[in-house]
Protein backbone atom coordinates (compact mmCIF):
# COMPACT_ATOMS: atom_id res chain seq x y z
CA UNK A 1 0.00 0.00 0.00
CA UNK A 2 1.13 3.58 -0.64
CA UNK A 3 2.96 5.06 2.32
CA UNK A 4 1.08 8.32 1.68
CA UNK A 5 -2.29 6.58 1.74
CA UNK A 6 -1.44 4.69 4.91
CA UNK A 7 -1.51 8.01 6.75
CA UNK A 8 -5.18 8.33 5.76
CA UNK A 9 -6.06 5.16 7.66
CA UNK A 10 -9.92 5.29 7.65
CA UNK A 11 -10.02 6.00 3.93
CA UNK A 12 -7.32 3.48 3.24
CA UNK A 13 -9.05 0.62 5.06
CA UNK A 14 -12.36 1.18 3.33
CA UNK A 15 -10.81 1.59 -0.10
CA UNK A 16 -8.83 -1.59 0.37
CA UNK A 17 -12.18 -3.38 0.53
CA UNK A 18 -13.71 -1.46 -2.38
CA UNK A 19 -10.83 -0.95 -4.84
CA UNK A 20 -7.76 -3.01 -3.90
CA UNK A 21 -5.83 -2.31 -7.15
CA UNK A 22 -6.49 1.42 -6.83
CA UNK A 23 -5.11 1.63 -3.31
CA UNK A 24 -2.31 -0.89 -3.69
CA UNK A 25 -0.84 1.00 -6.62
CA UNK A 26 -1.93 4.56 -5.81
CA UNK A 27 1.57 5.99 -6.23
CA UNK A 28 2.13 4.19 -9.55
CA UNK A 29 -1.13 5.52 -10.99
CA UNK A 30 -0.35 9.04 -9.78
CA UNK A 31 3.11 9.01 -11.35
CA UNK A 32 1.84 7.94 -14.77
CA UNK A 33 1.27 10.76 -17.30
CA UNK A 34 -1.95 12.49 -16.27
CA UNK A 35 -2.23 10.06 -13.37
CA UNK A 36 -3.35 12.48 -10.66
CA UNK A 37 -6.02 13.97 -12.93
CA UNK A 38 -7.32 10.47 -13.64
CA UNK A 39 -7.36 9.73 -9.91
CA UNK A 40 -9.44 12.83 -9.26
CA UNK A 41 -11.90 11.79 -11.97
CA UNK A 42 -12.05 8.28 -10.56
CA UNK A 43 -12.75 9.55 -7.04
CA UNK A 44 -15.67 11.66 -8.28
CA UNK A 45 -17.01 8.74 -10.31
CA UNK A 46 -16.90 6.41 -7.31
CA UNK A 47 -18.48 9.09 -5.13
CA UNK A 48 -21.55 9.64 -7.30
CA UNK A 49 -22.00 5.89 -7.83
CA UNK A 50 -22.15 5.23 -4.09
CA UNK A 51 -18.90 3.27 -3.95
CA UNK A 52 -16.84 5.44 -1.61
CA UNK A 53 -18.76 4.93 1.65
CA UNK A 54 -21.08 2.16 2.89
CA UNK A 55 -24.84 2.73 2.87
CA UNK A 56 -26.72 3.01 6.18
CA UNK A 57 -30.24 1.48 6.14
CA UNK A 58 -31.31 3.90 8.90
CA UNK A 59 -30.79 6.93 6.62
CA UNK A 60 -33.90 8.74 5.41
CA UNK A 61 -34.41 7.52 1.80
CA UNK A 62 -33.95 9.91 -1.10
CA UNK A 63 -37.58 9.44 -2.12
CA UNK A 64 -38.50 11.50 0.96
CA UNK A 65 -36.11 14.22 -0.18
CA UNK A 66 -37.74 14.28 -3.60
CA UNK A 67 -41.13 14.75 -1.99
CA UNK A 68 -39.79 17.63 0.13
CA UNK A 69 -38.43 19.34 -2.99
CA UNK A 70 -41.74 19.06 -4.81
CA UNK A 71 -43.75 20.23 -1.81
CA UNK A 72 -41.48 23.23 -1.31
CA UNK A 73 -41.54 24.09 -5.01
CA UNK A 74 -45.35 23.95 -5.12
CA UNK A 75 -45.49 26.35 -2.16
CA UNK A 76 -43.10 28.83 -3.82
CA UNK A 77 -45.12 28.75 -7.05
CA UNK A 78 -48.37 29.30 -5.14
CA UNK A 79 -46.85 32.29 -3.35
CA UNK A 80 -45.64 33.74 -6.65
CA UNK A 81 -41.99 33.60 -5.62
CA UNK A 82 -40.95 31.41 -8.56
CA UNK A 83 -42.51 30.61 -11.92
CA UNK A 84 -43.86 27.23 -12.91
CA UNK A 85 -41.17 25.40 -14.88
CA UNK A 86 -41.64 23.64 -18.20
CA UNK A 87 -38.86 21.22 -17.26
CA UNK A 88 -39.64 17.57 -17.95
CA UNK A 89 -38.90 15.93 -14.61
CA UNK A 90 -39.42 12.34 -15.75
CA UNK A 91 -36.10 10.58 -16.35
CA UNK A 92 -35.88 7.86 -18.98
CA UNK A 93 -34.06 4.61 -18.35
CA UNK A 94 -31.43 5.43 -21.00
CA UNK A 95 -30.59 8.65 -19.11
CA UNK A 96 -29.50 6.64 -16.06
CA UNK A 97 -25.89 5.58 -16.75
CA UNK A 98 -25.57 3.18 -13.82
CA UNK A 99 -27.55 1.37 -11.13
CA UNK A 100 -27.77 3.34 -7.89
CA UNK A 101 -27.69 1.90 -4.37
CA UNK A 102 -30.94 1.23 -2.52
CA UNK A 103 -32.66 4.36 -1.18
CA UNK A 104 -31.01 6.61 -3.79
CA UNK A 105 -33.00 8.50 -6.42
CA UNK A 106 -32.47 10.37 -9.69
CA UNK A 107 -33.29 14.04 -10.16
CA UNK A 108 -32.87 16.75 -12.78
CA UNK A 109 -30.73 19.65 -11.62
CA UNK A 110 -33.40 22.20 -12.50
CA UNK A 111 -35.89 20.55 -10.15
CA UNK A 112 -33.65 21.20 -7.15
CA UNK A 113 -32.90 24.90 -7.65
CA UNK A 114 -33.72 28.23 -9.24
CA UNK A 115 -30.93 29.67 -11.42
CA UNK A 116 -30.49 33.46 -11.60
CA UNK A 117 -28.00 34.88 -14.09
CA UNK A 118 -25.58 37.60 -13.03
CA UNK A 119 -25.65 41.23 -14.13
CA UNK A 120 -24.17 42.31 -17.47
CA UNK A 121 -21.80 44.97 -16.17
CA UNK A 122 -20.42 47.62 -18.49
CA UNK A 123 -16.92 49.08 -18.11
CA UNK A 124 -18.63 52.35 -17.16
CA UNK A 125 -20.05 50.53 -14.09
CA UNK A 126 -16.58 49.73 -12.76
CA UNK A 127 -15.18 51.66 -9.80
CA UNK A 128 -11.72 51.61 -8.16
CA UNK A 129 -13.33 50.35 -4.93
CA UNK A 130 -16.67 49.19 -3.60
CA UNK A 131 -18.46 45.85 -3.91
CA UNK A 132 -16.30 43.23 -5.73
CA UNK A 133 -17.68 41.95 -9.03
CA UNK A 134 -17.28 38.19 -9.37
CA UNK A 135 -16.31 37.20 -12.92
CA UNK A 136 -15.63 33.67 -14.13
CA UNK A 137 -11.87 34.07 -13.61
CA UNK A 138 -12.48 34.89 -9.93
CA UNK A 139 -14.03 31.47 -9.32
CA UNK A 140 -10.91 29.34 -9.53
CA UNK A 141 -8.05 31.85 -9.52
CA UNK A 142 -7.46 33.45 -6.14
CA UNK A 143 -4.92 35.76 -7.74
CA UNK A 144 -7.37 37.12 -10.33
CA UNK A 145 -8.10 40.81 -9.75
CA UNK A 146 -11.60 42.16 -9.11
CA UNK A 147 -13.52 44.97 -10.68
CA UNK A 148 -15.73 46.90 -8.25
CA UNK A 149 -19.16 48.54 -8.32
CA UNK A 150 -21.51 50.68 -6.22
CA UNK A 151 -23.52 48.24 -4.03
CA UNK A 152 -26.50 50.62 -4.06
CA UNK A 153 -26.94 50.03 -7.79
CA UNK A 154 -27.07 46.23 -7.50
CA UNK A 155 -30.32 44.32 -7.00
CA UNK A 156 -30.49 41.62 -4.34
CA UNK A 157 -30.78 38.88 -6.95
CA UNK A 158 -27.29 39.80 -8.21
CA UNK A 159 -25.68 39.91 -4.76
CA UNK A 160 -23.92 36.92 -3.23
CA UNK A 161 -22.19 36.09 0.03
CA UNK A 162 -20.38 33.19 1.67
CA UNK A 163 -21.96 29.77 0.93
CA UNK A 164 -23.79 31.01 -2.18
CA UNK A 165 -23.98 28.16 -4.69
CA UNK A 166 -22.77 29.19 -8.15
CA UNK A 167 -22.61 27.54 -11.56
CA UNK A 168 -20.34 29.02 -14.22
CA UNK A 169 -21.97 28.39 -17.59
CA UNK A 170 -19.24 30.03 -19.68
CA UNK A 171 -15.55 29.38 -19.96
CA UNK A 172 -13.04 27.15 -21.63
CA UNK A 173 -12.80 23.38 -21.01
CA UNK A 174 -10.59 22.65 -18.03
CA UNK A 175 -10.89 26.16 -16.55
CA UNK A 176 -13.99 27.82 -15.11
CA UNK A 177 -16.90 25.60 -16.17
CA UNK A 178 -18.79 23.98 -13.32
CA UNK A 179 -20.14 24.41 -9.80
CA UNK A 180 -18.58 26.50 -7.03
CA UNK A 181 -19.45 27.48 -3.47
CA UNK A 182 -18.49 31.10 -2.89
CA UNK A 183 -16.40 31.70 0.24
CA UNK A 184 -14.93 35.21 -0.20
CA UNK A 185 -17.55 37.51 1.30
CA UNK A 186 -20.15 39.89 -0.07
CA UNK A 187 -19.94 40.50 -3.82
CA UNK A 188 -21.90 41.23 -6.97
CA UNK A 189 -22.32 38.54 -9.59
CA UNK A 190 -21.31 39.14 -13.20
CA UNK A 191 -23.04 37.56 -16.17
CA UNK A 192 -22.03 34.03 -17.31
CA UNK A 193 -22.55 32.76 -13.74
CA UNK A 194 -25.79 31.47 -12.24
CA UNK A 195 -26.67 32.20 -8.61
CA UNK A 196 -28.44 29.02 -7.51
CA UNK A 197 -31.11 29.01 -4.82
CA UNK A 198 -31.58 25.43 -3.60
CA UNK A 199 -35.12 24.19 -3.01
CA UNK A 200 -36.19 21.79 -0.25
CA UNK A 201 -32.78 21.35 1.41
CA UNK A 202 -32.37 18.01 -0.35
CA UNK A 203 -28.68 18.41 -1.18
CA UNK A 204 -25.59 18.94 0.90
CA UNK A 205 -24.13 21.79 -1.20
CA UNK A 206 -20.67 20.22 -1.32
CA UNK A 207 -22.14 16.97 -2.62
CA UNK A 208 -24.19 18.81 -5.24
CA UNK A 209 -21.02 20.61 -6.32
CA UNK A 210 -19.00 17.41 -6.81
CA UNK A 211 -21.97 15.71 -8.47
CA UNK A 212 -22.26 18.47 -11.07
CA UNK A 213 -18.51 18.63 -11.58
CA UNK A 214 -18.33 14.87 -12.11
CA UNK A 215 -20.32 15.49 -15.31
CA UNK A 216 -18.30 18.38 -16.75
CA UNK A 217 -17.42 16.29 -19.80
CA UNK A 218 -21.14 15.88 -20.52
CA UNK A 219 -21.73 19.63 -20.19
CA UNK A 220 -18.66 20.62 -22.21
CA UNK A 221 -19.71 18.28 -25.01
CA UNK A 222 -22.95 20.27 -25.27
CA UNK A 223 -21.26 23.68 -25.01
CA UNK A 224 -21.68 26.20 -27.77
CA UNK A 225 -19.23 28.84 -28.95
CA UNK A 226 -16.04 29.35 -30.91
CA UNK A 227 -12.39 30.17 -30.30
CA UNK A 228 -13.13 32.33 -27.23
CA UNK A 229 -15.67 31.52 -24.53
CA UNK A 230 -17.97 28.54 -24.83
CA UNK A 231 -21.40 28.47 -23.22
CA UNK A 232 -23.72 25.88 -21.67
CA UNK A 233 -27.37 26.92 -21.92
CA UNK A 234 -29.67 27.17 -18.92
CA UNK A 235 -31.89 24.49 -20.43
CA UNK A 236 -28.94 22.10 -20.72
CA UNK A 237 -28.04 22.65 -17.07
CA UNK A 238 -31.62 22.28 -15.85
CA UNK A 239 -31.98 18.99 -17.73
CA UNK A 240 -28.78 17.51 -16.29
CA UNK A 241 -29.54 14.18 -14.57
CA UNK A 242 -27.99 13.75 -11.11
CA UNK A 243 -28.08 11.15 -8.37
CA UNK A 244 -29.77 12.01 -5.08
CA UNK A 245 -28.45 9.95 -2.14
CA UNK A 246 -29.87 10.18 1.39
CA UNK A 247 -28.82 13.45 3.02
CA UNK A 248 -26.68 11.80 5.72
CA UNK A 249 -24.88 9.70 3.13
CA UNK A 250 -24.17 12.81 1.07
CA UNK A 251 -22.32 14.25 4.07
CA UNK A 252 -20.29 11.06 4.52
CA UNK A 253 -19.38 11.04 0.82
CA UNK A 254 -18.22 14.66 0.98
CA UNK A 255 -15.96 13.89 3.94
CA UNK A 256 -14.44 10.90 2.16
CA UNK A 257 -13.90 12.84 -1.09
CA UNK A 258 -12.18 15.66 0.79
CA UNK A 259 -9.79 13.16 2.40
CA UNK A 260 -8.92 11.60 -0.94
CA UNK A 261 -8.58 14.92 -2.74
CA UNK A 262 -6.12 16.02 -0.06
CA UNK A 263 -4.16 12.91 -0.87
CA UNK A 264 -4.23 13.84 -4.56
CA UNK A 265 -3.07 17.34 -3.64
CA UNK A 266 -0.11 15.86 -1.78
CA UNK A 267 0.83 13.57 -4.64
CA UNK A 268 0.34 16.32 -7.22
CA UNK A 269 2.40 18.80 -5.23
CA UNK A 270 5.18 16.25 -4.90
CA UNK A 271 5.08 15.44 -8.59
CA UNK A 272 4.95 19.08 -9.65
CA UNK A 273 7.82 20.02 -7.39
CA UNK A 274 9.89 17.24 -8.86
CA UNK A 275 8.93 18.32 -12.38
CA UNK A 276 9.80 21.94 -11.60
CA UNK A 277 13.20 20.92 -10.30
CA UNK A 278 13.75 18.82 -13.40
CA UNK A 279 12.66 21.65 -15.69
CA UNK A 280 15.00 24.04 -13.88
CA UNK A 281 17.88 21.60 -14.33
CA UNK A 282 17.11 21.28 -18.03
CA UNK A 283 16.82 25.05 -18.42
CA UNK A 284 20.06 25.73 -16.57
CA UNK A 285 22.22 23.17 -18.32
CA UNK A 286 20.84 23.64 -21.82
CA UNK A 287 21.07 27.38 -21.27
CA UNK A 288 24.85 27.05 -21.07
CA UNK A 289 24.80 25.86 -24.67
CA UNK A 290 23.06 28.97 -26.03
CA UNK A 291 25.45 31.16 -24.05
CA UNK A 292 28.41 29.75 -25.96
CA UNK A 293 30.20 32.37 -28.04
CA UNK A 294 31.74 30.10 -30.67
CA UNK A 295 31.20 26.58 -32.03
CA UNK A 296 34.33 25.52 -30.12
CA UNK A 297 32.94 26.90 -26.86
CA UNK A 298 29.72 25.07 -27.62
CA UNK A 299 31.61 21.80 -28.01
CA UNK A 300 33.23 22.33 -24.60
CA UNK A 301 29.91 23.14 -22.93
CA UNK A 302 28.29 20.17 -24.65
CA UNK A 303 30.86 17.83 -23.15
CA UNK A 304 30.21 19.35 -19.74
CA UNK A 305 26.51 18.46 -19.78
CA UNK A 306 26.70 15.25 -21.80
CA UNK A 307 27.33 13.24 -18.63
CA UNK A 308 23.93 14.44 -17.33
CA UNK A 309 21.90 13.40 -20.37
CA UNK A 310 20.52 10.33 -18.61
CA UNK A 311 19.00 12.66 -16.00
CA UNK A 312 18.11 15.49 -18.37
CA UNK A 313 16.51 13.60 -21.22
CA UNK A 314 14.23 11.25 -19.32
CA UNK A 315 10.86 12.59 -20.55
CA UNK A 316 9.44 13.89 -23.85
CA UNK A 317 9.22 17.43 -22.42
CA UNK A 318 12.99 17.47 -21.89
CA UNK A 319 13.50 16.41 -25.50
CA UNK A 320 11.24 19.29 -26.55
CA UNK A 321 13.53 21.65 -24.65
CA UNK A 322 16.60 20.14 -26.33
CA UNK A 323 15.01 20.60 -29.76
CA UNK A 324 14.39 24.28 -29.06
CA UNK A 325 17.97 24.61 -27.85
CA UNK A 326 19.19 23.13 -31.15
CA UNK A 327 17.15 25.72 -33.06
CA UNK A 328 18.54 28.51 -30.89
CA UNK A 329 22.09 27.32 -31.52
CA UNK A 330 21.36 27.18 -35.24
CA UNK A 331 20.24 30.80 -35.58
CA UNK A 332 23.20 31.98 -33.48
CA UNK A 333 25.73 30.36 -35.78
CA UNK A 334 26.94 27.91 -33.14
CA UNK A 335 26.06 24.56 -34.71
CA UNK A 336 28.62 24.57 -37.51
CA UNK A 337 31.92 26.43 -37.92
CA UNK A 338 32.06 29.47 -40.19
CA UNK A 339 33.96 29.25 -43.49
CA UNK A 340 36.00 32.38 -44.27
CA UNK A 341 35.58 31.70 -48.01
CA UNK A 342 31.75 31.97 -47.85
CA UNK A 343 30.19 34.94 -49.60
CA UNK A 344 28.96 37.43 -46.93
CA UNK A 345 25.25 37.73 -46.27
CA UNK A 346 25.44 41.44 -47.11
CA UNK A 347 26.27 40.54 -50.70
CA UNK A 348 23.46 37.98 -50.67
CA UNK A 349 20.95 40.64 -49.61
CA UNK A 350 22.12 42.94 -52.41
CA UNK A 351 21.58 40.14 -54.93
CA UNK A 352 18.07 39.51 -53.61
CA UNK A 353 17.27 43.23 -53.92
CA UNK A 354 18.54 43.22 -57.51
CA UNK A 355 16.49 40.11 -58.29
CA UNK A 356 13.38 41.70 -56.82
CA UNK A 357 13.85 44.97 -58.74
CA UNK A 358 14.25 43.02 -61.97
CA UNK A 359 10.98 41.13 -61.40
CA UNK A 360 9.20 44.39 -60.54
CA UNK A 361 10.44 45.96 -63.78
CA UNK A 362 9.08 42.97 -65.70
CA UNK A 363 5.70 43.34 -63.99
CA UNK A 364 5.92 39.87 -62.46
CA UNK A 365 5.66 41.08 -58.85
CA UNK A 366 4.41 44.23 -57.17
CA UNK A 367 6.78 46.82 -55.73
CA UNK A 368 7.29 46.16 -52.05
CA UNK A 369 7.27 48.71 -49.28
CA UNK A 370 10.75 49.30 -47.93
CA UNK A 371 10.82 48.63 -44.19
CA UNK A 372 13.10 50.45 -41.75
CA UNK A 373 16.34 48.71 -40.83
CA UNK A 374 16.36 46.29 -37.91
CA UNK A 375 16.87 48.32 -34.73
CA UNK A 376 19.44 47.50 -32.07
CA UNK A 377 16.58 46.53 -29.74
CA UNK A 378 15.41 43.95 -32.29
CA UNK A 379 18.90 42.42 -32.54
CA UNK A 380 18.54 39.88 -29.77
CA UNK A 381 22.07 38.46 -29.92
CA UNK A 382 25.47 39.02 -31.49
CA UNK A 383 25.91 37.53 -34.96
CA UNK A 384 29.02 35.81 -36.33
CA UNK A 385 31.10 37.56 -38.96
CA UNK A 386 29.56 37.66 -42.46
CA UNK A 387 26.03 37.34 -41.01
CA UNK A 388 23.44 40.14 -41.29
CA UNK A 389 20.16 41.04 -39.63
CA UNK A 390 17.32 41.48 -42.09
CA UNK A 391 13.54 41.43 -42.10
CA UNK A 392 11.53 38.52 -43.46
CA UNK A 393 10.32 40.60 -46.39
CA UNK A 394 13.98 41.30 -47.18
CA UNK A 395 14.43 37.70 -48.36
CA UNK A 396 10.98 37.34 -49.97
CA UNK A 397 10.06 38.00 -53.59
CA UNK A 398 6.32 37.94 -52.95
CA UNK A 399 4.10 38.45 -49.95
CA UNK A 400 2.98 38.32 -47.30
CA UNK A 401 -0.51 37.90 -48.78
CA UNK A 402 -3.65 36.62 -47.07
CA UNK A 403 -5.44 33.53 -48.35
CA UNK A 404 -9.10 32.95 -49.08
CA UNK A 405 -11.73 30.84 -47.32
CA UNK A 406 -14.55 29.81 -49.65
CA UNK A 407 -17.54 27.92 -48.30
CA UNK A 408 -16.67 24.27 -47.46
CA UNK A 409 -18.42 21.51 -49.39
CA UNK A 410 -19.41 18.08 -48.10
CA UNK A 411 -18.69 16.35 -51.41
CA UNK A 412 -15.29 16.39 -53.15
CA UNK A 413 -14.60 19.30 -55.50
CA UNK A 414 -11.65 20.26 -57.68
CA UNK A 415 -10.17 22.59 -55.04
CA UNK A 416 -8.78 21.74 -51.61
CA UNK A 417 -8.30 24.49 -49.02
CA UNK A 418 -5.96 23.89 -46.10
CA UNK A 419 -7.25 24.17 -42.53
CA UNK A 420 -5.18 25.72 -39.76
CA UNK A 421 -4.34 22.24 -38.47
CA UNK A 422 -2.31 21.68 -41.65
CA UNK A 423 0.47 23.94 -40.29
CA UNK A 424 -0.20 24.36 -36.56
CA UNK A 425 2.67 22.03 -35.60
CA UNK A 426 5.15 23.99 -37.71
CA UNK A 427 5.25 21.37 -40.49
CA UNK A 428 2.93 20.83 -43.44
CA UNK A 429 0.34 18.08 -42.90
CA UNK A 430 -1.52 17.43 -46.16
CA UNK A 431 -4.39 15.51 -44.57
CA UNK A 432 -5.92 18.65 -43.05
CA UNK A 433 -8.02 20.33 -45.72
CA UNK A 434 -11.59 21.05 -46.80
CA UNK A 435 -13.12 20.77 -50.23
CA UNK A 436 -14.36 24.20 -51.32
CA UNK A 437 -16.43 25.67 -54.11
CA UNK A 438 -14.44 28.44 -55.78
CA UNK A 439 -14.03 29.68 -59.35
CA UNK A 440 -10.86 28.60 -61.14
CA UNK A 441 -9.74 32.18 -61.79
CA UNK A 442 -9.91 32.87 -58.05
CA UNK A 443 -8.25 29.61 -57.03
CA UNK A 444 -5.32 30.26 -59.39
CA UNK A 445 -4.29 33.24 -57.28
CA UNK A 446 -4.04 31.11 -54.15
CA UNK A 447 -2.69 27.78 -55.36
CA UNK A 448 0.42 26.86 -53.38
CA UNK A 449 3.79 26.12 -54.94
CA UNK A 450 6.43 23.83 -53.46
CA UNK A 451 8.62 25.84 -51.11
CA UNK A 452 6.02 28.49 -50.23
CA UNK A 453 6.26 29.74 -46.67
CA UNK A 454 2.95 29.75 -44.77
CA UNK A 455 2.36 31.78 -41.60
CA UNK A 456 -0.80 31.65 -39.52
CA UNK A 457 -2.06 35.20 -39.03
CA UNK A 458 -4.70 34.13 -36.52
CA UNK A 459 -4.77 31.41 -33.86
CA UNK A 460 -4.43 31.04 -30.10
CA UNK A 461 -1.59 33.00 -28.51
CA UNK A 462 0.54 29.85 -28.45
CA UNK A 463 0.24 29.32 -32.20
CA UNK A 464 -0.36 32.72 -33.80
CA UNK A 465 2.41 33.38 -36.33
CA UNK A 466 3.47 29.73 -36.52
CA UNK A 467 5.32 29.07 -39.77
CA UNK A 468 5.55 25.99 -41.99
CA UNK A 469 7.09 25.26 -45.38
CA UNK A 470 4.69 23.88 -47.95
CA UNK A 471 6.38 20.78 -49.41
CA UNK A 472 3.40 19.40 -51.32
CA UNK A 473 2.96 19.43 -55.11
CA UNK A 474 2.25 22.61 -57.05
CA UNK A 475 -1.40 23.67 -57.44
CA UNK A 476 -2.80 20.93 -55.15
CA UNK A 477 -4.09 23.23 -52.39
CA UNK A 478 -5.10 26.80 -51.76
CA UNK A 479 -4.55 28.41 -48.37
CA UNK A 480 -7.17 29.97 -46.05
CA UNK A 481 -7.73 33.55 -45.01
CA UNK A 482 -6.15 32.93 -41.59
CA UNK A 483 -2.82 32.13 -43.26
CA UNK A 484 -0.36 34.31 -45.16
CA UNK A 485 1.97 33.17 -47.91
CA UNK A 486 5.47 34.34 -48.75
CA UNK A 487 7.52 33.17 -51.71
CA UNK A 488 11.19 33.45 -50.86
CA UNK A 489 14.13 34.10 -53.13
CA UNK A 490 16.01 31.02 -54.32
CA UNK A 491 19.10 32.79 -53.00
CA UNK A 492 18.14 31.79 -49.45
CA UNK A 493 17.50 28.41 -47.91
CA UNK A 494 13.78 28.31 -47.07
CA UNK A 495 14.34 25.72 -44.34
CA UNK A 496 16.79 28.01 -42.56
CA UNK A 497 14.34 30.91 -42.67
CA UNK A 498 11.74 28.54 -41.22
CA UNK A 499 14.11 27.65 -38.37
CA UNK A 500 14.54 31.35 -37.59
CA UNK A 501 10.77 31.79 -37.42
CA UNK A 502 9.99 28.79 -35.18
CA UNK A 503 12.87 29.11 -32.71
CA UNK A 504 12.13 30.66 -29.31
CA UNK A 505 13.03 34.18 -30.43
CA UNK A 506 10.92 33.90 -33.57
CA UNK A 507 7.89 32.62 -31.69
CA UNK A 508 8.28 35.31 -29.03
CA UNK A 509 8.28 38.00 -31.73
CA UNK A 510 4.88 36.95 -33.04
CA UNK A 511 3.34 36.47 -29.60
CA UNK A 512 4.55 39.88 -28.44
CA UNK A 513 3.23 41.60 -31.58
CA UNK A 514 -0.13 39.84 -31.80
CA UNK A 515 -3.26 41.90 -31.26
CA UNK A 516 -6.51 40.73 -29.73
CA UNK A 517 -8.12 40.21 -26.36
CA UNK A 518 -8.67 37.16 -24.19
CA UNK A 519 -12.08 36.60 -25.76
CA UNK A 520 -10.95 36.96 -29.37
CA UNK A 521 -8.49 35.21 -31.63
CA UNK A 522 -5.03 36.85 -31.47
CA UNK A 523 -3.82 37.98 -34.90
CA UNK A 524 -0.74 39.39 -36.60
CA UNK A 525 -0.97 41.72 -39.59
CA UNK A 526 1.05 41.80 -42.79
CA UNK A 527 3.39 44.50 -41.49
CA UNK A 528 4.26 42.38 -38.45
CA UNK A 529 4.96 39.33 -40.61
CA UNK A 530 6.98 41.34 -43.12
CA UNK A 531 9.08 42.89 -40.36
CA UNK A 532 9.99 39.67 -38.53
CA UNK A 533 13.75 39.90 -37.77
CA UNK A 534 15.89 37.22 -39.40
CA UNK A 535 19.57 36.48 -38.59
CA UNK A 536 20.93 35.68 -42.06
CA UNK A 537 24.12 33.64 -42.63
CA UNK A 538 25.93 33.17 -45.96
CA UNK A 539 24.00 30.83 -48.29
CA UNK A 540 26.43 27.91 -48.02
CA UNK A 541 26.41 28.16 -44.24
CA UNK A 542 22.60 28.14 -44.27
CA UNK A 543 22.73 24.75 -46.01
CA UNK A 544 25.27 23.37 -43.55
CA UNK A 545 23.17 24.54 -40.61
CA UNK A 546 19.99 22.98 -42.02
CA UNK A 547 21.76 19.65 -42.54
CA UNK A 548 23.04 19.68 -38.97
CA UNK A 549 19.64 20.64 -37.54
CA UNK A 550 17.87 17.89 -39.49
CA UNK A 551 20.34 15.29 -38.28
CA UNK A 552 20.01 16.35 -34.64
CA UNK A 553 16.22 16.63 -34.74
CA UNK A 554 16.03 13.14 -36.21
CA UNK A 555 17.95 11.83 -33.21
CA UNK A 556 15.60 13.75 -30.90
CA UNK A 557 12.57 12.23 -32.62
CA UNK A 558 13.94 8.73 -32.09
CA UNK A 559 14.59 9.46 -28.42
CA UNK A 560 11.13 10.96 -27.90
CA UNK A 561 9.51 7.93 -29.49
CA UNK A 562 11.30 5.59 -27.10
CA UNK A 563 10.39 7.72 -24.07
CA UNK A 564 6.76 8.05 -25.17
CA UNK A 565 6.53 4.30 -25.68
CA UNK A 566 7.78 3.78 -22.14
CA UNK A 567 5.22 6.22 -20.76
CA UNK A 568 2.46 4.52 -22.75
CA UNK A 569 3.27 1.21 -21.09
CA UNK A 570 3.09 2.92 -17.69
CA UNK A 571 -0.24 4.57 -18.59
CA UNK A 572 -1.76 1.29 -19.80
CA UNK A 573 -0.70 -0.37 -16.57
CA UNK A 574 -2.20 2.49 -14.54
CA UNK A 575 -5.48 2.26 -16.49
CA UNK A 576 -5.63 -1.46 -15.88
CA UNK A 577 -5.08 -0.92 -12.17
CA UNK A 578 -7.76 1.79 -11.97
CA UNK A 579 -10.38 -0.31 -13.75
CA UNK A 580 -9.26 -3.65 -12.34
Protein Blocks (a to p, Z undefined) as FASTA:
>chain_A
ZZklmmmmmlmmmmmmmmmmlmmmmmmmmmpghklmmmmmmmmmmmmnopmbccdfkbcc
fklmmmmmmmmmmmmmmnopaccdfbdfbdcfklmmbdcdehiacddfklmpccdddddd
dfklpcfbdcddddfklmmmmklccddddfklpcfklpccehiacddfbdcehilgccdd
dfebjadddehiacdddehilacfklmmmmmmmmmmmmmmmpgcdfkccdddfklmmmpc
cddddfklmmmmmmmmmmmmmmmmmmmmmmmmmmmmmmmmmmmmmmmmmmpcbfklmmmm
mmmmmmmmmmmmmcfklmmmmmmmmmmmmmnopmbccdfkbccfklmmmmmmmmmmmmmm
nopaccddddddddfklmmbdcdehiacddfklmcfbdcdddddddddfbdcfbdcddfk
lmmnopacfklccdddddfklmmmmoccehiacddfbdcfklgopacddfbdehkbccdf
kbccddddfkbcfklmmmmmmmmklmmmmmmmpgcdfkbccdddfklmmmpccddddfkl
mmmmmmmmmmmmmmmmmmmmmmmmmmmmmmmmmmmmmmZZ
